[in-house]
Amino acid sequence: MGIEKESIRGLTGRAEGLLFKRMATRTIHVSLPGELNGFVERKVSGGRYQDASEVIRDALRRMEAAELAEDLQDFERAFSGGHDRPEAADDILRVESAVKAARKK
């Protein structure tokens, strides 16, 4: 498995080239309540996605990106205000706590 260049359609509707490793796929079965199933079907019939699997993959990628953005915000908050003064013991504890919390996720 090498790194391949692929196009991903972003929220803006523009296709941008990204580099990522191709992941091996595995089939799983997911049960959805009626309203979510209807949402998936509308996305497919709207032409943006070819099938339900594409809708679910996109939703999971967006969820993962949101979690990573949240982790980054937590990390930035842990380090905020540290540039204009010497490091204090409570700064170290705050950073260690943020790192431990991120590792648990």
Buried (B, 14 or more C-beta within 10 A) or exposed (E): EEEEEEEEEEEEEEEEEEEEEEEEEEEEEEEEEEEBEEBBEEBBEEEEBEEBBBBBBBBEEEEEEEEEEEBEEBBEEBEEEEEEEEEEEEBEEBBEEBEEEBEEE
